[in-house]
Each structure stands twice: as C-alpha cells, then as structure tokens.
Amino acid sequence: MTYQIRIFAVCLVVFFLTGSVSAQQLSFPEKEVQHLLNFVSASGCTFIRNGTDYSAAQARHHLEIKYNYARKRLISSEEFISRVASKSSMSGRKYKVRCGDTEMLSREWLLKELQIFRKTLPQGEVADDLT
C-alpha cells in the first residue's frame, strides 16, 4: 500500500469511529429526555410557570418546544433539566410542580425521576434510543 492510501485508510477509520462515538453520545440523553417528557405528561401534576398553573400536557408541550430549540447545545439530561426544564428563559423564574398537596421545584422533581429511571436500566446498558 502506498503512503497516501494508508493515510486515507487511517483517516477513514478515524472518521467512522468518531461518527459512532458521536451518535452514541447524542442518543444517550435523548432516551432519558424523552422519558422525562413522558413522565411530565403522565404525572397528572400541575406545572407552575411564571406564577401560572399549567396541566401536565401543557407543560410537556412547552418543554418540548424549548428542548427542540436547545437540543443541539445540550450534552446531558442534567443539562436539559437545568437549562430547559427548571426556569423561564425569559423571566428567570424557577418552574415549580404541584403533585397533590406537595409543591417542589421542577429541577428537583426531574432529577429525582432521572435517578429512578437510570436505576431501571440493566447494569452497563446505555439509554440509547427509543426505537
């Protein structure tokens, strides 16, 4: 093999390996984020945003819009929670959740659910995609 072909082959291998790692990194938080969005909509809890109550379905819709706008800049589920699902990007006011008689910050609520979800995965399994 000539030197140029070897260099090309090495570059090709690096390209494919890098592409595989990037795909895994991008898909890992995706399943978790989708789980969190499903959790919000199925919770039956009231979502309090800027002092106004919203249904769980309305909350999910709002968070999906924000997520779709920010998703390319997010690298983890924790970042989704802190940058998208914890406070208003306009007013800076923290989001709250009311489930029955209990009211808490959405950040704490979602972080707790993320921990629970991760424990349901078989050891060593990566939450890759929802297919």
N, C-alpha and C positions, 0 to 999 in steps of 0.2 A: 504494500500500500504506500502511495506517495504521501509526503508530509501534509499536503493540502487536504487530501482525503481523510487522513487521520484527524486533523484539526476539525474538519467539518463533522466527522462522526462523533467526536467528543462534544462539540457544540450541540449537536442534535440530541445526544443522550442527556446533557445538562438541561436543555430546553424541555424535554419530556419529563424529566424528574422534577424540575421546578414547577411545571404545569400541574403535575399530580399533587404536589405538596400544596400548592395554592388552592386547588379545587377542594382538598380536604379541609384546609383552614377556613375557606369561605363557607363550606357546607356545615361545618361543625356547629357554629352558633345558630345557623338557620333553623335546625330542628328544635333547638331549645327556645328560640324566639317564637317560632310557630306554636310550640307547646304553651308558652306564656300567654300568647294572644288567645289561644283556645281556652286556657284557664280563666282569663279575664271574662270572656263572653259566657262561659258556662257557670261562673261563680254565683250569679244572681245578686251580687253585691252592687252597691251604689258607688259610683266613681265621682269624686268631688274635684272639679277642675275650676280654678279661679272663683271659688265660692258657689258654684252652681252644681247641682246634682245631675248626674247622667246615668242612664241604665248601663248595664254590663255590655250590651250590644253596641250602644253608642260609644262607650269607652274603647272597645276593641276597634271600631271603625276609626276613631280619632288616632289611636296608637298606630294602626296600620298605615294611615296617611303619613304620619311623622316618620315611621320606620322606612317606608318606601322612599321618602326623601333623603333619609340619612344613612341608609343601609350600606352604601359603598364606603362610608367613612367609619363604620363600626367594625371592631375586630373581635368582640366578645359579647356574650349575653349580658355580662355585668355592665358593659358599656351601653348596651341597648337600654338596660334598666336605668342607669344613671343619666344618660343623655336624652333619652326619648320618653321613658315612662315614669319619670319621677317629678318633673316640674314643667311648668309652662315656659316655652322658649320666648314667649312674648312678655309676660309679666314677671317671670322668675318665681312665681308662687308654686309651692310644692303641692303635688297631687296627693289626695287622700282617698281612702277606700273605707266604706262603711258596710260591714257584714253583720247584719242583725244589730245588736247593741254595741258592737265593737268598732271603733274607728281607729285607723292607723295610717301611716304614710305609705303610699303605694310602693315606694322603694323597698321598705322592709318586708312588705307583703309579698312582693315579687321575688326578692332574694330568697326568702324562706321557701317559696314554691320551687324555685330553681334548684335549691339544695335537695328538696324532696324528689324532684324529677331525676336528678343525677343519680340518686341512690337506687332508682328503679332500673337503671341500665346495668346489664351484666358487666362484671368487672372486666376492665380493659376495652369495653366497647365504646366506640366514639359515636356520639349522636350525629350521624352524617346527614341524611336527608329523609324526607317524609314519604318517599315513594314506596 
